[in-house]
Amino acid sequence: MPSLPFGVARLDSILEGGAPPGNVVLLAGESGAGAREFLYTSAAMNALGHADAELFDLYYGDLPADAALPDEVHYLSFTADTGALTREMGYTMADEIVDAAIDGIEFRDLSPEYFQLSPIPRDWYEDETASITELGDRGEYEDVLTAFGDYLSAHADDSLVCIDSVTDLVSMVDDDTEWSDVAMVMKGLKKAAYEWGGLILVLVNTDSITDREFGALMDAAGGTLQFTWESGGSQRARTMFVREFRGVLSRLESENIVRFETEIHEGGFDISDVRKIR
């Protein structure tokens, strides 16, 4: 079965296509170290492959022989709407990429379900175009974890699904939602992903969770790409290493590759150098 590309050309080439179908991959990192930019690039490039072949060839190149684009690209956010995410993507890559790719990305804004039981004013996260009658008819939203699961059940088959971010779920743990609920959802996601046959990328900010929580999230994923800042003299550099990735890590170990230097340019997130530790 063909691999599903991450949308980062050099990484996909090294991995001989990308990730095996049916995987959940954590993109875990410090703030600004590249995990979010990786997620944006993955969504945009996979959508661009369907939307504009010429631009895809210009910024990504040839798709590896053992890779196939996902049928659809879905982007779920617990706290941001489509407009905000589109603007953020524009900070990461060229406008022509975002403009061409955006219509090929299905966004699901879960902020109404996420914020409904919080003290946040409703007009901060409601659709401004909704009428008073519509708001009244809508009533209370379903539980955010239920809405999250229902959307994936309906749309995740053979798709790239980007989840931004599981850290938001961890931060809502309180008297009504326990950490075990979040951990169980992630374990269920891992099992369901195998049947769906697509690729699920889950963003997590390691600055905002405990080591125990991070370990539980890693255990519920098929792979973990970790993004960090490294200091060398007066400069700081972004790096990425494969913390764990069943079915893929053996390919990297055979080449003695453990860490990648990365950069962000008009084509989005990219690998600038490959370190081989012998």
Contacts in CASP RR format, 6 or more apart in sequence:
PFRMAT RR
TARGET T0000
AUTHOR 0000-0000-0000
METHOD contacts of the structure
MODEL  1
MPSLPFGVARLDSILEGGAPPGNVVLLAGESGAGAREFLYTSAAMNALGH
ADAELFDLYYGDLPADAALPDEVHYLSFTADTGALTREMGYTMADEIVDA
AIDGIEFRDLSPEYFQLSPIPRDWYEDETASITELGDRGEYEDVLTAFGD
YLSAHADDSLVCIDSVTDLVSMVDDDTEWSDVAMVMKGLKKAAYEWGGLI
LVLVNTDSITDREFGALMDAAGGTLQFTWESGGSQRARTMFVREFRGVLS
RLESENIVRFETEIHEGGFDISDVRKIR
1 20 0 8 1.000
1 21 0 8 1.000
2 17 0 8 1.000
2 21 0 8 1.000
2 66 0 8 1.000
2 67 0 8 1.000
2 68 0 8 1.000
3 12 0 8 1.000
3 15 0 8 1.000
3 16 0 8 1.000
3 17 0 8 1.000
3 18 0 8 1.000
3 19 0 8 1.000
3 20 0 8 1.000
3 21 0 8 1.000
3 64 0 8 1.000
3 66 0 8 1.000
3 67 0 8 1.000
3 68 0 8 1.000
4 18 0 8 1.000
4 19 0 8 1.000
4 20 0 8 1.000
4 21 0 8 1.000
4 67 0 8 1.000
4 68 0 8 1.000
4 69 0 8 1.000
4 70 0 8 1.000
4 160 0 8 1.000
4 198 0 8 1.000
4 199 0 8 1.000
5 12 0 8 1.000
5 17 0 8 1.000
5 18 0 8 1.000
5 45 0 8 1.000
5 46 0 8 1.000
5 63 0 8 1.000
5 64 0 8 1.000
5 67 0 8 1.000
5 69 0 8 1.000
6 12 0 8 1.000
6 15 0 8 1.000
6 18 0 8 1.000
6 19 0 8 1.000
6 38 0 8 1.000
6 42 0 8 1.000
6 199 0 8 1.000
6 201 0 8 1.000
7 41 0 8 1.000
7 42 0 8 1.000
7 45 0 8 1.000
7 46 0 8 1.000
7 60 0 8 1.000
8 38 0 8 1.000
8 41 0 8 1.000
8 42 0 8 1.000
8 45 0 8 1.000
8 269 0 8 1.000
8 270 0 8 1.000
8 271 0 8 1.000
9 60 0 8 1.000
9 61 0 8 1.000
9 270 0 8 1.000
10 270 0 8 1.000
10 271 0 8 1.000
10 274 0 8 1.000
11 18 0 8 1.000
11 260 0 8 1.000
11 271 0 8 1.000
12 18 0 8 1.000
12 63 0 8 1.000
12 64 0 8 1.000
12 67 0 8 1.000
13 64 0 8 1.000
14 251 0 8 1.000
14 252 0 8 1.000
14 255 0 8 1.000
14 257 0 8 1.000
14 271 0 8 1.000
14 274 0 8 1.000
15 248 0 8 1.000
15 251 0 8 1.000
15 252 0 8 1.000
16 64 0 8 1.000
16 66 0 8 1.000
16 251 0 8 1.000
17 63 0 8 1.000
17 64 0 8 1.000
17 65 0 8 1.000
17 66 0 8 1.000
17 67 0 8 1.000
18 64 0 8 1.000
18 67 0 8 1.000
18 248 0 8 1.000
19 25 0 8 1.000
19 199 0 8 1.000
19 245 0 8 1.000
19 248 0 8 1.000
20 247 0 8 1.000
20 248 0 8 1.000
21 158 0 8 1.000
21 197 0 8 1.000
21 198 0 8 1.000
21 199 0 8 1.000
22 193 0 8 1.000
22 194 0 8 1.000
22 195 0 8 1.000
22 196 0 8 1.000
22 197 0 8 1.000
22 198 0 8 1.000
22 199 0 8 1.000
22 200 0 8 1.000
23 193 0 8 1.000
23 198 0 8 1.000
23 199 0 8 1.000
23 200 0 8 1.000
23 222 0 8 1.000
23 223 0 8 1.000
24 186 0 8 1.000
24 189 0 8 1.000
24 190 0 8 1.000
24 193 0 8 1.000
24 200 0 8 1.000
24 202 0 8 1.000
24 220 0 8 1.000
24 221 0 8 1.000
24 222 0 8 1.000
24 223 0 8 1.000
25 199 0 8 1.000
25 200 0 8 1.000
25 201 0 8 1.000
25 202 0 8 1.000
25 221 0 8 1.000
25 222 0 8 1.000
25 223 0 8 1.000
25 224 0 8 1.000
25 225 0 8 1.000
25 245 0 8 1.000
26 166 0 8 1.000
26 202 0 8 1.000
26 204 0 8 1.000
26 217 0 8 1.000
26 218 0 8 1.000
26 221 0 8 1.000
26 223 0 8 1.000
26 224 0 8 1.000
26 225 0 8 1.000
27 35 0 8 1.000
27 36 0 8 1.000
27 38 0 8 1.000
27 39 0 8 1.000
27 201 0 8 1.000
27 202 0 8 1.000
27 203 0 8 1.000
27 204 0 8 1.000
27 225 0 8 1.000
27 227 0 8 1.000
28 35 0 8 1.000
28 204 0 8 1.000
28 205 0 8 1.000
28 206 0 8 1.000
28 214 0 8 1.000
28 217 0 8 1.000
28 218 0 8 1.000
28 224 0 8 1.000
28 225 0 8 1.000
28 226 0 8 1.000
28 227 0 8 1.000
28 243 0 8 1.000
29 35 0 8 1.000
29 204 0 8 1.000
29 205 0 8 1.000
29 206 0 8 1.000
29 207 0 8 1.000
29 226 0 8 1.000
29 227 0 8 1.000
29 228 0 8 1.000
30 205 0 8 1.000
30 206 0 8 1.000
30 207 0 8 1.000
30 227 0 8 1.000
30 228 0 8 1.000
30 229 0 8 1.000
31 205 0 8 1.000
31 207 0 8 1.000
32 227 0 8 1.000
32 229 0 8 1.000
32 238 0 8 1.000
33 227 0 8 1.000
33 228 0 8 1.000
33 229 0 8 1.000
33 238 0 8 1.000
33 239 0 8 1.000
34 227 0 8 1.000
34 238 0 8 1.000
34 240 0 8 1.000
34 262 0 8 1.000
34 264 0 8 1.000
34 269 0 8 1.000
35 203 0 8 1.000
35 204 0 8 1.000
35 205 0 8 1.000
35 225 0 8 1.000
35 227 0 8 1.000
36 88 0 8 1.000
36 92 0 8 1.000
36 164 0 8 1.000
36 203 0 8 1.000
37 92 0 8 1.000
37 264 0 8 1.000
37 268 0 8 1.000
37 269 0 8 1.000
38 201 0 8 1.000
38 225 0 8 1.000
38 227 0 8 1.000
38 240 0 8 1.000
38 269 0 8 1.000
39 162 0 8 1.000
39 164 0 8 1.000
39 201 0 8 1.000
39 203 0 8 1.000
40 88 0 8 1.000
40 89 0 8 1.000
40 92 0 8 1.000
40 93 0 8 1.000
40 268 0 8 1.000
40 269 0 8 1.000
41 92 0 8 1.000
41 93 0 8 1.000
41 267 0 8 1.000
41 268 0 8 1.000
41 269 0 8 1.000
41 270 0 8 1.000
42 160 0 8 1.000
42 162 0 8 1.000
42 201 0 8 1.000
43 73 0 8 1.000
43 75 0 8 1.000
43 89 0 8 1.000
43 101 0 8 1.000
43 105 0 8 1.000
43 160 0 8 1.000
43 162 0 8 1.000
44 89 0 8 1.000
44 93 0 8 1.000
44 97 0 8 1.000
44 98 0 8 1.000
44 101 0 8 1.000
44 102 0 8 1.000
44 105 0 8 1.000
44 268 0 8 1.000
45 56 0 8 1.000
45 59 0 8 1.000
45 60 0 8 1.000
45 97 0 8 1.000
45 101 0 8 1.000
46 69 0 8 1.000
46 70 0 8 1.000
46 73 0 8 1.000
46 160 0 8 1.000
47 73 0 8 1.000
47 101 0 8 1.000
47 102 0 8 1.000
47 103 0 8 1.000
47 104 0 8 1.000
47 105 0 8 1.000
48 55 0 8 1.000
48 56 0 8 1.000
48 59 0 8 1.000
48 60 0 8 1.000
48 97 0 8 1.000
48 100 0 8 1.000
48 101 0 8 1.000
49 56 0 8 1.000
49 60 0 8 1.000
49 69 0 8 1.000
50 69 0 8 1.000
50 104 0 8 1.000
51 100 0 8 1.000
51 101 0 8 1.000
51 103 0 8 1.000
51 104 0 8 1.000
52 100 0 8 1.000
52 101 0 8 1.000
55 96 0 8 1.000
55 97 0 8 1.000
55 100 0 8 1.000
59 93 0 8 1.000
59 94 0 8 1.000
59 97 0 8 1.000
59 266 0 8 1.000
59 267 0 8 1.000
63 69 0 8 1.000
70 158 0 8 1.000
70 159 0 8 1.000
70 160 0 8 1.000
70 198 0 8 1.000
70 199 0 8 1.000
71 157 0 8 1.000
71 158 0 8 1.000
71 159 0 8 1.000
72 104 0 8 1.000
72 106 0 8 1.000
72 155 0 8 1.000
72 158 0 8 1.000
72 159 0 8 1.000
72 160 0 8 1.000
73 104 0 8 1.000
73 105 0 8 1.000
73 106 0 8 1.000
73 159 0 8 1.000
73 160 0 8 1.000
73 162 0 8 1.000
74 105 0 8 1.000
74 106 0 8 1.000
74 107 0 8 1.000
74 108 0 8 1.000
74 151 0 8 1.000
74 155 0 8 1.000
74 156 0 8 1.000
74 159 0 8 1.000
74 160 0 8 1.000
74 161 0 8 1.000
74 162 0 8 1.000
75 85 0 8 1.000
75 105 0 8 1.000
75 106 0 8 1.000
75 107 0 8 1.000
75 108 0 8 1.000
75 161 0 8 1.000
75 162 0 8 1.000
75 164 0 8 1.000
76 107 0 8 1.000
76 108 0 8 1.000
76 110 0 8 1.000
76 148 0 8 1.000
76 151 0 8 1.000
76 152 0 8 1.000
76 161 0 8 1.000
76 162 0 8 1.000
76 163 0 8 1.000
76 164 0 8 1.000
77 85 0 8 1.000
77 107 0 8 1.000
77 108 0 8 1.000
77 109 0 8 1.000
77 110 0 8 1.000
77 111 0 8 1.000
77 164 0 8 1.000
78 110 0 8 1.000
78 111 0 8 1.000
78 114 0 8 1.000
78 144 0 8 1.000
78 164 0 8 1.000
78 165 0 8 1.000
78 168 0 8 1.000
78 169 0 8 1.000
79 111 0 8 1.000
79 114 0 8 1.000
79 115 0 8 1.000
79 168 0 8 1.000
80 88 0 8 1.000
80 109 0 8 1.000
80 111 0 8 1.000
80 164 0 8 1.000
81 107 0 8 1.000
81 109 0 8 1.000
81 111 0 8 1.000
82 107 0 8 1.000
82 109 0 8 1.000
85 107 0 8 1.000
85 164 0 8 1.000
86 98 0 8 1.000
86 102 0 8 1.000
89 98 0 8 1.000
89 102 0 8 1.000
90 98 0 8 1.000
92 264 0 8 1.000
92 268 0 8 1.000
92 269 0 8 1.000
93 266 0 8 1.000
93 267 0 8 1.000
93 268 0 8 1.000
94 266 0 8 1.000
94 267 0 8 1.000
94 268 0 8 1.000
97 266 0 8 1.000
97 267 0 8 1.000
97 268 0 8 1.000
106 155 0 8 1.000
108 151 0 8 1.000
110 144 0 8 1.000
110 147 0 8 1.000
110 148 0 8 1.000
110 151 0 8 1.000
111 125 0 8 1.000
112 125 0 8 1.000
112 126 0 8 1.000
112 141 0 8 1.000
113 141 0 8 1.000
113 142 0 8 1.000
113 143 0 8 1.000
113 144 0 8 1.000
113 147 0 8 1.000
113 148 0 8 1.000
114 125 0 8 1.000
114 144 0 8 1.000
114 168 0 8 1.000
114 172 0 8 1.000
115 124 0 8 1.000
115 125 0 8 1.000
116 140 0 8 1.000
116 141 0 8 1.000
116 144 0 8 1.000
117 176 0 8 1.000
122 135 0 8 1.000
126 135 0 8 1.000
130 138 0 8 1.000
141 147 0 8 1.000
142 150 0 8 1.000
144 169 0 8 1.000
144 172 0 8 1.000
145 169 0 8 1.000
145 177 0 8 1.000
145 181 0 8 1.000
145 182 0 8 1.000
145 185 0 8 1.000
148 185 0 8 1.000
149 185 0 8 1.000
152 161 0 8 1.000
152 189 0 8 1.000
152 192 0 8 1.000
152 196 0 8 1.000
153 192 0 8 1.000
155 161 0 8 1.000
156 192 0 8 1.000
156 193 0 8 1.000
156 196 0 8 1.000
156 198 0 8 1.000
156 200 0 8 1.000
157 196 0 8 1.000
157 197 0 8 1.000
157 198 0 8 1.000
158 196 0 8 1.000
158 197 0 8 1.000
158 198 0 8 1.000
159 196 0 8 1.000
159 198 0 8 1.000
159 199 0 8 1.000
160 198 0 8 1.000
160 199 0 8 1.000
160 200 0 8 1.000
160 201 0 8 1.000
161 198 0 8 1.000
161 199 0 8 1.000
161 200 0 8 1.000
161 201 0 8 1.000
162 201 0 8 1.000
162 203 0 8 1.000
163 200 0 8 1.000
163 201 0 8 1.000
163 202 0 8 1.000
163 203 0 8 1.000
164 203 0 8 1.000
165 202 0 8 1.000
165 203 0 8 1.000
165 204 0 8 1.000
165 205 0 8 1.000
166 182 0 8 1.000
166 186 0 8 1.000
166 202 0 8 1.000
166 203 0 8 1.000
166 204 0 8 1.000
166 217 0 8 1.000
167 203 0 8 1.000
167 204 0 8 1.000
167 205 0 8 1.000
167 208 0 8 1.000
167 209 0 8 1.000
169 182 0 8 1.000
169 185 0 8 1.000
170 179 0 8 1.000
170 182 0 8 1.000
170 208 0 8 1.000
170 209 0 8 1.000
170 213 0 8 1.000
171 208 0 8 1.000
173 179 0 8 1.000
173 181 0 8 1.000
173 182 0 8 1.000
179 213 0 8 1.000
183 216 0 8 1.000
183 217 0 8 1.000
183 220 0 8 1.000
186 202 0 8 1.000
186 216 0 8 1.000
186 217 0 8 1.000
186 220 0 8 1.000
186 221 0 8 1.000
187 219 0 8 1.000
187 220 0 8 1.000
188 220 0 8 1.000
189 200 0 8 1.000
189 202 0 8 1.000
189 220 0 8 1.000
190 220 0 8 1.000
190 221 0 8 1.000
190 222 0 8 1.000
193 200 0 8 1.000
202 217 0 8 1.000
202 221 0 8 1.000
204 214 0 8 1.000
204 217 0 8 1.000
206 214 0 8 1.000
206 226 0 8 1.000
209 217 0 8 1.000
218 224 0 8 1.000
218 243 0 8 1.000
218 244 0 8 1.000
221 244 0 8 1.000
222 244 0 8 1.000
222 245 0 8 1.000
222 246 0 8 1.000
223 242 0 8 1.000
223 243 0 8 1.000
223 244 0 8 1.000
223 245 0 8 1.000
223 246 0 8 1.000
223 248 0 8 1.000
224 242 0 8 1.000
224 243 0 8 1.000
224 244 0 8 1.000
224 245 0 8 1.000
225 240 0 8 1.000
225 241 0 8 1.000
225 242 0 8 1.000
225 243 0 8 1.000
225 245 0 8 1.000
226 240 0 8 1.000
226 241 0 8 1.000
226 242 0 8 1.000
226 243 0 8 1.000
227 238 0 8 1.000
227 239 0 8 1.000
227 240 0 8 1.000
227 262 0 8 1.000
228 238 0 8 1.000
228 239 0 8 1.000
228 240 0 8 1.000
228 241 0 8 1.000
229 236 0 8 1.000
229 237 0 8 1.000
229 238 0 8 1.000
229 239 0 8 1.000
230 236 0 8 1.000
230 237 0 8 1.000
230 238 0 8 1.000
230 239 0 8 1.000
231 237 0 8 1.000
237 261 0 8 1.000
238 261 0 8 1.000
238 262 0 8 1.000
238 263 0 8 1.000
238 264 0 8 1.000
239 259 0 8 1.000
239 260 0 8 1.000
239 261 0 8 1.000
239 262 0 8 1.000
240 259 0 8 1.000
240 260 0 8 1.000
240 262 0 8 1.000
240 271 0 8 1.000
241 258 0 8 1.000
241 259 0 8 1.000
241 260 0 8 1.000
242 248 0 8 1.000
242 249 0 8 1.000
242 252 0 8 1.000
242 258 0 8 1.000
245 252 0 8 1.000
252 258 0 8 1.000
255 276 0 8 1.000
256 276 0 8 1.000
256 277 0 8 1.000
256 278 0 8 1.000
257 274 0 8 1.000
257 275 0 8 1.000
257 276 0 8 1.000
257 277 0 8 1.000
258 275 0 8 1.000
258 276 0 8 1.000
258 277 0 8 1.000
259 275 0 8 1.000
259 277 0 8 1.000
260 271 0 8 1.000
260 273 0 8 1.000
260 274 0 8 1.000
260 275 0 8 1.000
261 271 0 8 1.000
261 272 0 8 1.000
261 273 0 8 1.000
261 274 0 8 1.000
261 275 0 8 1.000
262 269 0 8 1.000
262 270 0 8 1.000
262 271 0 8 1.000
262 272 0 8 1.000
263 269 0 8 1.000
263 270 0 8 1.000
263 271 0 8 1.000
263 272 0 8 1.000
264 270 0 8 1.000
END
